[in-house]
Amino acid sequence: MALFTSTMEQLAFLFSLIVIGYLLGRFKVVPENSSTVLSKLENVLFVPALVMGTFIKNFTVSTLSSAWKLLCISLGILLIVIPVVMLIVKLITKDKYLQNIYTYGLVFSNFGFMGNAVVAALFPEIFLEYIIFTLPLWMGIYLWGAPVLLIADNEGKQTLAKRLKAFKNPMIAGMLIGMVIGISGLKLPEWLTSVVTVSGDCMSPVAMLLTGMTVATIDLKKTFTNVSIYAVTFVRLIVLPLILIGINLICTKFFVPINETVFLCALCSLAMPLGLNTIVIPRAYGKDTSVAAGMAVVSHLLSCLTIPLIFSLI
């Protein structure tokens, strides 16, 4: 019951803001360039602040030294998921840009906003471990996912110079600053900490408003009849979590059981819907986000059913 309630509360919050953004865009209450402005704010302020705050709070000597197993396992799962997802995506579409969008969505779920809320409500005793477990995922996003899949120019063969240039962005800067402050134990003034925290808190609400504004510009009938979106959502919400559950069953029966905390952390990150960065980041660079918006709407809607289903299996 707690799982169902937590999921419904998060989805209600999510879709309320999406609907507000949709109405603002549909009835042109806000200027036409509002989505572009919001995207820029997300990329240069809100997302970097969220990343910086996350690393400031969690990237410490004590947590890292006591949780190296979580970090290694999380990194190992990420390295396994990436090639599997790339193979699956090639079977879904031949379009290079959509392949990148789908790859990002499948490799990196909404393990932050949605995942944190679900874990805090259902498994508060492992919340710190979950935060540590997701650190390699955050690093994967800002060292590879965002700059290579979402930001870089994917037309033609990428040169080394283009790849290196993609790393020059506010997200990477925020992560590096957060790592230095976190590992050094430097105490920031309370007012500056509040600035970082409040700015980071704006990321999810603004991203959802932006999602609604983007949805207002697309053909909803075409979105909800796009088979590829459902295919990617099915892999994200059903296939990947079931693979982990299957591996856990095999290990328990024939080998050494997977640590319960590690298993729950991994399952929570894999069972979440597609993330919102596929909308926020490409939109700021003038790329088409209609498919990404459809992925966000469909996956979060269906996750209301799949998340309780997945957790009921264990």
C-alpha positions in Angstrom: 0.0 0.0 0.0 2.9 2.3 0.9 4.4 1.7 -2.6 1.2 2.4 -4.4 0.6 5.6 -2.4 4.1 6.9 -2.9 4.0 6.1 -6.6 0.6 7.8 -7.1 1.7 10.9 -5.2 4.8 11.3 -7.3 2.9 10.7 -10.5 0.1 13.1 -9.4 2.8 15.8 -8.8 4.5 15.0 -12.1 1.4 15.1 -14.3 0.0 18.2 -12.5 3.0 20.2 -13.6 3.0 18.6 -17.0 -0.7 19.5 -17.5 0.0 23.1 -16.3 2.9 23.4 -18.8 0.7 21.9 -21.5 -2.1 24.4 -20.9 0.4 27.3 -20.7 1.8 26.3 -24.1 -1.5 25.2 -25.7 -3.3 28.5 -25.0 -0.2 30.6 -25.5 -0.3 32.1 -22.1 3.5 32.3 -22.2 5.7 33.6 -25.0 6.6 31.1 -27.7 10.3 31.2 -26.7 9.5 30.2 -23.1 10.5 26.6 -23.6 13.9 27.7 -24.9 14.4 30.0 -22.0 13.5 27.4 -19.5 15.8 24.9 -21.2 18.7 27.3 -20.9 17.9 27.9 -17.2 17.9 24.2 -16.6 21.2 23.6 -18.3 23.2 26.5 -17.0 21.7 26.8 -13.5 19.2 24.2 -12.2 20.8 21.0 -13.3 24.4 22.0 -12.4 23.1 23.1 -9.0 21.4 19.8 -8.5 24.6 17.9 -9.5 26.8 20.1 -7.3 24.5 19.7 -4.3 24.4 15.9 -4.8 28.2 15.6 -4.8 28.7 18.1 -2.0 26.4 16.1 0.3 27.5 12.6 -0.7 31.0 12.7 -2.2 32.9 12.3 1.1 35.8 10.2 2.3 33.7 8.4 4.9 30.8 7.4 2.7 33.1 6.4 -0.2 35.5 4.3 1.9 32.6 2.4 3.6 30.6 1.9 0.4 33.1 0.9 -2.2 31.2 -2.3 -2.9 28.1 -0.4 -3.7 30.0 1.8 -6.1 31.8 -1.1 -7.8 28.6 -3.1 -8.3 26.7 0.0 -9.6 29.5 0.7 -12.0 29.5 -2.9 -13.1 25.8 -3.0 -13.7 26.1 0.2 -15.7 28.9 -1.2 -17.9 26.8 -4.3 -18.6 23.6 -2.4 -19.3 25.1 0.0 -21.8 26.1 -2.6 -24.5 22.9 -4.6 -24.0 20.8 -1.4 -24.4 22.8 -0.3 -27.5 22.0 -3.7 -29.1 18.3 -3.4 -28.3 18.0 0.1 -29.5 19.5 -0.8 -32.9 16.6 -3.3 -33.3 14.0 -0.6 -32.5 15.2 2.2 -34.8 17.8 3.0 -37.4 17.7 6.8 -36.8 21.0 7.8 -35.2 19.5 10.7 -33.2 16.6 8.5 -31.9 19.1 5.8 -31.1 20.9 8.2 -28.8 17.7 9.4 -27.1 16.5 5.8 -26.6 19.9 4.7 -25.3 20.1 7.5 -22.8 16.5 6.8 -21.6 17.2 3.1 -21.2 20.6 3.4 -19.5 19.6 6.2 -17.2 16.1 6.0 -15.6 14.5 8.7 -13.4 16.5 7.2 -10.5 16.9 10.7 -9.0 13.5 12.4 -8.5 11.3 9.4 -8.7 13.8 6.9 -7.3 14.7 9.0 -4.3 11.0 9.5 -3.4 10.1 5.8 -3.7 13.2 4.6 -1.7 12.6 7.2 1.0 9.0 6.1 1.4 9.5 2.3 1.2 13.0 1.6 2.3 14.2 4.6 4.4 16.7 2.4 6.1 18.8 2.1 2.9 18.3 5.6 1.6 21.9 6.6 2.1 23.1 3.4 0.4 20.8 4.2 -2.5 22.3 7.7 -2.9 25.8 6.2 -2.9 24.7 3.5 -5.3 23.5 6.1 -7.8 26.7 8.1 -7.7 28.3 6.2 -10.6 25.0 6.7 -12.5 25.3 10.5 -12.0 28.9 10.4 -13.2 27.9 8.3 -16.2 25.3 10.9 -17.1 27.5 13.9 -16.9 30.7 12.3 -18.3 29.1 10.3 -21.1 25.3 10.3 -21.3 24.6 14.0 -21.5 27.7 15.3 -23.4 27.9 12.4 -25.9 24.3 11.2 -26.4 22.3 14.4 -25.8 24.6 17.4 -26.5 27.2 16.4 -29.1 26.6 16.8 -32.8 25.8 13.2 -33.8 25.8 13.8 -37.6 28.7 12.0 -39.1 31.7 10.7 -37.4 32.7 12.4 -34.2 36.2 13.7 -33.9 38.2 13.6 -30.7 38.0 17.4 -30.6 34.2 17.3 -30.7 34.0 14.8 -27.9 36.3 16.8 -25.7 34.4 20.0 -26.5 31.2 18.4 -25.3 32.7 18.1 -21.8 32.9 21.9 -21.6 29.5 22.5 -20.1 28.0 23.8 -16.8 27.0 20.2 -15.7 30.6 19.0 -15.7 31.7 22.1 -13.9 29.0 21.6 -11.3 30.0 18.0 -10.8 33.7 18.8 -10.4 33.1 21.6 -8.0 30.8 19.4 -5.9 33.4 16.6 -5.9 36.1 18.9 -4.6 33.9 20.5 -1.9 32.5 17.1 -0.9 35.8 15.2 -0.7 37.6 18.1 1.1 34.9 18.6 3.7 34.8 22.3 3.0 31.9 24.1 4.7 30.1 26.6 2.6 28.3 29.6 4.1 24.7 28.8 4.9 23.4 31.3 2.4 25.4 29.8 -0.4 24.3 26.3 0.5 20.7 27.5 0.3 21.3 29.0 -3.1 22.7 25.6 -4.4 19.9 23.6 -2.8 17.0 25.8 -3.8 18.3 26.1 -7.4 18.7 22.3 -7.6 15.2 21.9 -6.3 13.9 23.8 -9.3 15.2 21.2 -11.7 12.3 18.7 -11.5 9.3 21.2 -11.5 10.8 23.2 -14.3 11.6 20.1 -16.3 8.0 19.0 -16.0 6.6 22.3 -17.0 9.0 22.2 -20.0 7.7 18.7 -20.8 4.1 20.0 -20.8 5.1 22.9 -23.1 6.8 20.5 -25.4 3.9 18.1 -25.5 1.7 21.1 -26.4 3.6 21.4 -29.7 3.4 17.8 -30.8 0.8 15.6 -32.2 -0.6 13.6 -29.3 -2.3 11.1 -31.5 1.0 10.4 -33.3 2.8 10.1 -29.9 0.4 7.6 -28.4 0.5 5.5 -31.5 4.3 5.5 -31.8 5.2 1.8 -31.4 8.9 2.6 -30.7 8.0 4.6 -27.6 6.1 1.7 -26.2 8.9 -0.7 -27.1 11.5 1.5 -25.2 9.1 1.9 -22.3 8.5 -1.8 -22.1 12.3 -2.5 -22.0 12.8 0.2 -19.4 9.9 -0.7 -17.0 9.7 -4.5 -17.5 12.6 -6.2 -19.2 15.5 -4.7 -17.3 14.0 -5.1 -13.8 13.0 -8.7 -14.6 16.5 -9.5 -15.8 17.9 -8.4 -12.5 15.2 -10.4 -10.6 16.1 -13.4 -12.7 19.8 -13.0 -12.0 19.0 -12.7 -8.2 17.0 -15.9 -8.3 19.7 -17.8 -10.1 22.4 -16.6 -7.7 20.3 -17.4 -4.7 19.5 -20.9 -5.9 22.9 -22.0 -7.4 25.5 -19.6 -6.1 25.8 -16.9 -3.4 22.7 -14.7 -2.8 23.0 -11.1 -3.7 23.2 -8.7 -0.8 19.6 -7.5 -0.1 20.6 -3.9 0.2 22.5 -4.0 -3.1 19.7 -5.8 -4.8 17.1 -3.3 -3.6 19.2 -0.4 -4.7 19.7 -1.9 -8.1 16.1 -2.8 -8.6 14.9 0.7 -7.5 17.2 2.3 -10.1 16.2 0.0 -12.9 12.5 0.0 -12.3 12.0 3.7 -12.5 10.5 5.4 -15.7 12.5 7.2 -18.4 14.3 10.3 -17.2 13.5 13.9 -18.2 17.0 14.9 -19.3 16.1 13.7 -22.8 13.8 16.7 -23.0 15.6 19.3 -21.0 19.1 19.1 -22.5 18.4 18.5 -26.3 15.7 21.3 -26.2 18.3 23.8 -25.0 20.4 23.0 -28.1 17.5 23.4 -30.5 17.0 19.6 -31.1 13.7 17.9 -31.7 12.3 16.7 -28.3 8.8 15.5 -29.4 9.7 11.8 -29.1 11.4 12.4 -25.8 8.3 14.2 -24.5 6.2 11.2 -25.6 8.6 8.8 -23.8 8.4 10.8 -20.6 4.6 10.9 -20.6 4.0 7.3 -21.6 6.7 5.8 -19.3 5.6 7.8 -16.2 2.0 6.9 -16.8 2.6 3.2 -17.2 5.1 3.1 -14.2 2.1 3.6 -12.0 1.2 0.0 -12.8 4.7 -1.5 -13.4 6.5 -0.3 -10.2 4.0 -2.0 -7.8 4.0 -5.0 -10.1 7.8 -5.4 -10.1 8.1 -4.9 -6.3 5.2 -7.3 -5.7 7.3 -10.0 -7.3 10.0 -9.8 -4.6 
